[in-house]
Amino acid sequence: MSNTHDVDFGNTHCILPTNYMTDGYDNGMSNKRIAVVIHLHYSDTFDKYKDYCENIPEEITIYFTTSNEELNRKIENFSLYRENCRLIAKNNRGRDISSFLVACRKEILNHEYICFLHDKKEKNPSSKLDVDKWIYSQWENMLSSKNYIYNVISYFNKNDQLGLLLPPVPASERINFAYMNNWKNNYENTIKLAQDLNLQCDINKEVSPMAIGTVFWARVDALRKLFEHEWKYEDFDVEPLADDGTLSHAVERILEFAAKDSGYECKWVMTESYAEERLGYFTLALSKAFDRLRSSLGLRYIYDLDEFDTKSLELKKLYRDHKKTYIYGAGILGTECLRSMDFIGVKIDGFIVTDMSGNESVIENIPVHAFGEIEFDRETLVIIATNKKYQEEIIEIFKNQLTSNSFYNWCSH
C-alpha cells in the first residue's frame, strides 16, 4: 500500500519527505532518463557539496562541469567510486549558466528529467551567514536524501503538467528576494530573451519571477525552447560579470516563463524540515513587521496592506478637494489612522468625538473636538476611524451633514 504524504501547499508549493518514499520504489525508475548537472568553481568548498552528491541514486547520471584544475582532480577521485558520472570541462565564461546551456546542452536533451545545481561563495565576509543559508536552501531542497530525490521524480510522474521545481528563496536577514519585487534591472533583458526564444507567455513587471539562483529540477520538455537554442560561450558577458542586467541574469529569471510557454506549471519544493523551519522564521518576521507597520503606518493586517495604496490614492484626491480634514474617532483606530495620514501627506486639522467625556483634549499635538463644536460645510472632509459597531450610525449622521465626497470610512475597506 503506497503512502501519499507529499503535500501540495496551494498552487505554488510542494513539501516532500526525506526519510521515506511516498509511493515506494518504482521499478521503472531506473528506465527513466534522469541526470543531475553540477557546476563547481571553488575547490575549497568541494566537501560541502560532496555529501549531497553522495545522495544521488546510482541509476541517475551525474555531469560535473568545472574550469578549475584542482576541482578536476577532486571530481575525478569522486567519480572512481560510482558509475554514471562524467566530468565535462568548460571555460568560465557564462559561469554556471553556460554549464547547462553550452557544456551539457546536448547531454541534457537526451534526458527526461534533470536537476541543475552550482556552488556559491560569499563575496563579502559579512554576508557569509546569509549566503550559507542560500546554499543550504538550494542543495537541501534539491538533493536532501536518496528518498527525497525519488519523491521528487515521483511527484513529476504523478503531475503531468508540472514542469519545474525550484528551491525557495532562503529565510534570511539580509537576502531580500523573498520580500520584494526581484526583477531588479532585469525586466527588459528578460523580455528580450523571451522574444529571442519565441516565448508566448505573459511576463508581468509587477509580479516577481519565481526562479532566482539558477538551481532547479525540471522536466526537459518544459525547458526545451531554452535548451534547443544553440548557445555559445561568446553569447555571455566576459568577466568580471556585472552584478545586474546581463544575459545571465535574464536566463536566471526566464526558467519559469519557458516552462509556462510550453504549457507546464512551476512550483517551489522543499523538505518537511525545511518547510517547518521556514514557517517558523516567516511567522516571527511577519509578527515583527506588523508591529512596526502598526506603530508607524497604522496597519494591522495583511488586508490593510493590500488595500493601502488604493485607499491612499482615494484619500489624497479627496484631501486636495477640501480645505479642512478631521478624523472621527480618537481611540486606537483614530491614532493609527493619523499615522497613515502622516505617511501619505494628508494633514489632519483635528479629531472629532461624540462627546469629550473620557477623551484627551490633544492627541499627538492635534486638538480633539466634540461633534457639536465643528461647523461642517462642503470644504470639510471627515475620515471615519471607529469600530464597526459605531460606523453605521456615524455615517447616517454625516449623510445629512455632508456630501458623499466629504466623508470617508477608513475602516470599512
C-alpha distance (Angstrom), angle and dihedral (degrees) to the residues before:
residue distance angle dihedral
M1 . . .
S2 3.80 . .
N3 3.78 125.4 .
T4 3.81 120.2 -132.0
H5 3.76 103.0 -164.3
D6 3.76 98.2 134.5
V7 3.80 107.9 117.8
D8 3.79 123.4 -139.5
F9 3.81 102.8 -160.4
G10 3.78 105.2 -159.8
N11 3.78 116.1 -55.7
T12 3.78 100.9 -47.7
H13 3.82 109.1 40.9
C14 3.77 136.0 61.1
I15 3.80 127.3 -179.0
L16 3.80 120.7 -156.3
P17 3.82 131.5 -172.2
T18 3.79 122.3 -115.4
N19 3.81 103.8 -160.1
Y20 3.81 101.3 54.2
M21 3.79 139.5 24.2
T22 3.79 114.8 -106.1
D23 3.81 93.6 -144.9
G24 3.78 103.0 21.2
Y25 3.78 121.8 -112.0
D26 3.77 114.6 -39.8
N27 3.80 109.2 -142.2
G28 3.77 88.0 -152.2
M29 3.80 90.2 60.3
S30 3.79 91.7 89.4
N31 3.80 89.4 56.9
K32 3.78 92.0 57.3
R33 3.77 115.8 100.6
I34 3.80 99.7 -124.2
A35 3.80 128.3 162.4
V36 3.78 138.2 176.5
V37 3.81 115.2 -150.5
I38 3.80 114.8 -161.1
H39 3.78 125.5 -175.2
L40 3.80 116.3 -163.0
H41 3.78 126.9 -174.9
Y42 3.82 107.3 162.2
S43 3.80 116.0 69.1
D44 3.82 95.4 -167.7
T45 3.82 93.7 63.1
F46 3.82 97.8 46.2
D47 3.81 94.2 110.1
K48 3.81 91.0 58.3
Y49 3.81 90.0 61.7
K50 3.80 97.8 33.6
D51 3.81 90.9 74.5
Y52 3.81 90.1 56.8
C53 3.81 91.5 46.5
E54 3.80 88.8 56.8
N55 3.83 89.2 60.4
I56 3.82 91.1 64.6
P57 3.83 110.4 105.4
E58 3.81 114.9 -113.7
E59 3.81 93.6 -117.8
I60 3.82 90.9 61.8
T61 3.82 116.1 86.3
I62 3.79 117.4 -127.9
Y63 3.80 121.0 -153.0
F64 3.80 114.9 -167.3
T65 3.78 121.9 -165.9
T66 3.78 127.0 -171.3
S67 3.78 142.0 149.1
N68 3.81 92.8 -155.2
E69 3.83 117.6 101.8
E70 3.80 94.7 -154.8
L71 3.80 89.7 51.4
N72 3.80 89.1 49.9
R73 3.80 89.0 62.8
K74 3.81 93.8 45.9
I75 3.79 92.6 48.9
E76 3.81 92.2 46.5
N77 3.81 89.0 53.0
F78 3.82 90.8 49.7
S79 3.82 89.6 49.2
L80 3.81 91.6 58.0
Y81 3.79 90.2 71.9
R82 3.78 100.7 50.9
E83 3.78 139.8 40.3
N84 3.79 125.4 -129.4
C85 3.76 93.3 44.9
R86 3.81 124.3 128.8
L87 3.77 133.7 178.4
I88 3.81 116.5 -147.3
A89 3.80 118.1 -169.7
K90 3.80 119.5 -138.4
N91 3.77 138.6 167.2
N92 3.79 119.0 -112.3
R93 3.79 97.6 -111.4
G94 3.78 105.9 116.8
R95 3.81 91.0 16.5
D96 3.83 112.0 -147.3
I97 3.83 93.2 -10.8
S98 3.81 93.5 64.2
S99 3.80 88.8 49.1
F100 3.80 92.7 73.3
L101 3.82 98.5 24.3
V102 3.81 99.2 45.5
A103 3.81 115.9 8.4
C104 3.84 97.5 41.0
R105 3.79 101.8 19.5
K106 3.82 97.1 110.7
E107 3.81 92.3 44.3
I108 3.81 91.2 50.5
L109 3.81 91.7 53.0
N110 3.81 88.3 60.8
H111 3.81 92.4 60.4
E112 3.78 135.6 76.0
Y113 3.80 98.4 -147.5
I114 3.77 131.0 20.7
C115 3.75 137.8 -177.1
F116 3.79 120.0 -156.4
L117 3.80 125.8 -163.3
H118 3.77 137.5 160.9
D119 3.77 137.8 -173.0
K120 3.78 123.2 -103.9
K121 3.78 135.2 -161.9
E122 3.78 133.1 -167.7
K123 3.80 116.5 -106.4
N124 3.78 92.6 -157.5
P125 3.84 123.3 40.0
S126 3.80 90.1 -136.5
S127 3.82 89.6 64.1
K128 3.82 96.2 50.2
L129 3.82 95.4 104.6
D130 3.81 92.4 51.1
V131 3.81 94.4 44.9
D132 3.81 89.4 49.1
K133 3.81 88.6 54.7
W134 3.80 89.7 51.1
I135 3.79 91.7 49.7
Y136 3.79 89.8 48.8
S137 3.82 92.1 50.8
Q138 3.80 92.3 49.9
W139 3.79 100.3 45.5
E140 3.80 99.2 32.1
N141 3.81 92.1 52.1
M142 3.82 93.2 46.6
L143 3.83 104.7 38.6
S144 3.79 106.7 12.0
S145 3.81 95.4 140.2
K146 3.78 141.8 -22.6
N147 3.82 90.4 -99.2
Y148 3.79 90.8 49.4
I149 3.81 91.6 53.1
Y150 3.81 90.4 50.5
N151 3.81 88.1 50.3
V152 3.80 91.2 52.5
I153 3.81 91.1 53.3
S154 3.79 90.7 45.0
Y155 3.79 90.0 51.5
F156 3.81 90.2 54.4
N157 3.80 90.3 47.8
K158 3.81 92.3 52.1
N159 3.82 93.9 46.2
D160 3.78 111.1 54.7
Q161 3.81 92.8 -177.8
L162 3.80 94.1 53.8
G163 3.79 112.3 106.8
L164 3.79 108.0 160.4
L165 3.80 137.8 28.6
L166 3.80 116.6 -167.5
P167 3.79 132.5 -172.0
P168 3.80 112.4 -115.5
V169 3.77 120.5 -107.0
P170 3.81 104.3 -96.6
A171 3.77 125.5 -97.5
S172 3.77 97.2 -115.0
E173 3.79 141.1 148.5
R174 3.82 97.2 -128.1
I175 3.81 105.9 24.6
N176 3.79 103.2 86.7
F177 3.82 102.9 -179.0
A178 3.81 89.7 106.1
Y179 3.80 92.6 58.0
M180 3.79 105.2 39.9
N181 3.78 146.9 41.5
N182 3.81 100.2 -78.9
W183 3.77 101.8 -163.3
K184 3.81 88.9 101.5
N185 3.86 104.1 170.1
N186 3.80 94.4 -25.6
Y187 3.78 106.9 90.3
E188 3.80 97.0 92.4
N189 3.81 95.1 44.6
T190 3.82 89.8 47.9
I191 3.82 90.4 51.5
K192 3.80 89.7 50.5
L193 3.80 91.1 49.9
A194 3.81 90.3 49.1
Q195 3.80 89.3 53.5
D196 3.82 91.7 48.1
L197 3.82 89.4 52.3
N198 3.83 91.8 43.6
L199 3.80 92.8 -122.8
Q200 3.80 113.4 175.0
C201 3.80 103.9 -159.2
D202 3.78 139.8 105.5
I203 3.81 115.2 -92.5
N204 3.79 108.0 -173.4
K205 3.79 118.4 -162.6
E206 3.81 89.9 -153.6
V207 3.82 92.7 58.1
S208 3.80 118.3 68.1
P209 3.81 117.7 -125.4
M210 3.80 113.5 -110.3
A211 3.80 95.6 -138.3
I212 3.80 115.5 79.1
G213 3.80 122.0 152.9
T214 3.85 102.6 26.1
V215 3.81 96.9 -106.3
F216 3.81 118.2 126.2
W217 3.78 153.2 134.6
A218 3.80 109.9 -125.7
R219 3.75 144.0 178.0
V220 3.80 100.2 -125.1
D221 3.81 91.9 -136.4
A222 3.80 88.9 60.3
L223 3.82 91.4 60.4
R224 3.79 97.3 32.5
K225 3.81 95.4 119.7
L226 3.79 89.0 54.2
F227 3.82 94.4 46.4
E228 3.81 96.6 42.7
H229 3.79 92.5 55.9
E230 3.81 106.1 101.8
W231 3.77 99.6 -120.5
K232 3.81 123.8 -170.4
Y233 3.78 130.5 -164.1
E234 3.80 87.6 -117.2
D235 3.82 89.8 64.5
F236 3.80 89.1 72.9
D237 3.79 129.3 75.0
V238 3.79 119.0 -96.4
E239 3.79 121.1 -114.3
P240 2.93 136.2 -56.2
L241 3.80 86.3 57.4
A242 3.81 116.6 -147.5
D243 3.80 116.3 -114.0
D244 3.80 92.2 -120.2
G245 3.79 145.8 7.6
T246 3.83 101.1 42.3
L247 3.79 131.7 125.3
S248 3.81 88.4 -103.4
H249 3.81 90.4 58.6
A250 3.81 89.6 49.7
V251 3.82 92.5 51.0
E252 3.80 88.5 50.1
R253 3.82 89.5 59.2
I254 3.83 100.2 35.4
L255 3.82 96.9 69.7
E256 3.79 95.5 87.4
F257 3.81 92.4 47.7
A258 3.80 94.3 47.4
A259 3.81 88.3 54.3
K260 3.81 93.0 47.0
D261 3.81 90.9 48.6
S262 3.82 87.2 57.6
G263 3.81 91.3 50.8
Y264 3.79 98.3 -101.8
E265 3.80 133.6 129.0
C266 3.80 127.6 -126.7
K267 3.78 128.4 -144.7
W268 3.78 141.1 174.1
V269 3.79 112.5 -116.8
M270 3.79 128.9 -159.7
T271 3.78 142.7 162.7
E272 3.78 121.1 -101.1
S273 3.80 92.9 -109.5
Y274 3.81 93.2 47.0
A275 3.82 90.4 49.8
E276 3.81 90.2 51.9
E277 3.79 91.5 48.3
R278 3.81 92.0 46.8
L279 3.80 93.6 48.1
G280 3.79 91.3 52.7
Y281 3.79 92.6 48.0
F282 3.79 96.2 49.1
T283 3.81 93.5 42.7
L284 3.80 89.2 57.7
A285 3.82 92.3 42.1
L286 3.82 91.8 50.1
S287 3.80 91.2 49.6
K288 3.81 91.3 51.7
A289 3.80 91.9 45.3
F290 3.80 94.1 52.3
D291 3.79 92.4 46.4
R292 3.78 85.9 57.7
L293 3.81 93.9 42.7
R294 3.78 91.5 50.8
S295 3.79 93.8 49.6
S296 3.81 95.1 43.8
L297 3.82 105.3 29.3
G298 3.77 105.0 15.9
L299 3.82 93.2 -116.5
R300 3.79 118.2 144.0
Y301 3.79 107.2 168.4
I302 3.78 141.6 35.3
Y303 3.80 86.0 -114.1
D304 3.82 88.7 59.7
L305 3.79 89.3 51.1
D306 3.81 92.3 50.4
E307 3.80 91.7 50.5
F308 3.80 97.8 39.6
D309 3.82 98.3 93.8
T310 3.81 93.5 46.6
K311 3.79 93.4 47.3
S312 3.80 91.6 45.5
L313 3.80 92.7 53.9
E314 3.81 91.9 47.9
L315 3.80 92.9 48.9
K316 3.80 96.0 45.2
K317 3.80 89.4 53.5
L318 3.82 91.3 50.0
Y319 3.80 90.8 45.3
R320 3.81 91.8 56.2
D321 3.82 89.5 54.0
H322 3.83 95.9 53.6
K323 3.78 135.6 60.4
K324 3.83 99.6 -149.7
T325 3.79 129.5 36.2
Y326 3.80 127.6 -165.9
I327 3.80 135.0 -179.7
Y328 3.80 114.2 -136.7
G329 3.79 105.0 -144.0
A330 3.78 129.3 45.6
G331 3.78 99.8 -160.1
I332 3.80 130.1 93.4
L333 3.82 92.9 -60.9
G334 3.78 91.4 49.2
T335 3.80 94.1 51.9
E336 3.82 91.0 45.4
C337 3.80 88.8 50.8
L338 3.82 88.6 51.7
R339 3.82 90.6 56.5
S340 3.79 90.4 51.6
M341 3.79 90.8 49.3
D342 3.81 91.4 49.9
F343 3.80 89.3 52.8
I344 3.82 95.4 51.3
G345 3.82 94.2 41.8
V346 3.80 99.8 -107.7
K347 3.83 108.1 144.7
I348 3.80 113.7 -143.3
D349 3.81 117.5 -146.6
G350 3.79 95.8 -168.1
F351 3.79 150.6 -34.2
I352 3.80 122.5 -101.1
V353 3.81 124.2 -149.0
T354 3.79 130.8 178.2
D355 3.80 89.7 -115.4
M356 3.79 134.7 -13.0
S357 3.79 95.5 -117.6
G358 3.83 107.4 125.9
N359 3.82 93.3 0.0
E360 3.79 130.0 115.3
S361 3.79 117.0 -117.5
V362 3.83 92.2 -134.1
I363 3.81 131.4 29.8
E364 3.81 118.2 -170.4
N365 3.82 90.0 -20.9
I366 3.82 91.3 -52.2
P367 3.86 115.9 118.8
V368 3.80 120.2 -121.3
H369 3.83 117.6 -139.5
A370 3.77 132.9 -168.6
F371 3.80 113.1 -119.9
G372 3.80 93.3 -110.4
E373 3.82 92.5 56.1
I374 3.81 95.6 65.8
E375 3.77 125.0 82.5
F376 3.78 107.9 -148.8
D377 3.78 123.2 -153.0
R378 3.81 140.0 152.9
E379 3.80 90.9 -75.4
T380 3.82 94.3 57.0
L381 3.81 121.1 95.1
V382 3.82 119.2 -164.2
I383 3.82 121.3 -165.6
I384 3.81 111.1 -159.3
A385 3.82 113.1 -141.8
T386 3.81 107.1 167.4
N387 3.78 139.0 115.5
K388 3.80 114.3 -73.8
K389 3.81 93.7 -111.1
Y390 3.82 89.5 66.4
Q391 3.80 98.9 38.5
E392 3.80 99.7 82.5
E393 3.82 93.0 52.1
I394 3.82 92.9 46.4
I395 3.81 92.8 47.2
E396 3.81 90.4 51.6
I397 3.82 89.7 53.5
F398 3.80 92.3 51.2
K399 3.79 93.1 47.0
N400 3.78 85.4 68.1
Q401 3.82 94.5 42.6
L402 3.82 104.8 39.1
T403 3.78 142.2 24.3
S404 3.81 117.9 -100.2
N405 3.83 89.1 -102.4
S406 3.81 92.2 57.1
F407 3.82 100.4 64.9
Y408 3.79 130.2 49.4
N409 3.81 128.7 -169.0
W410 3.83 103.1 -138.2
C411 3.83 93.1 -176.9
S412 3.81 99.2 48.7
H413 3.82 100.1 73.6
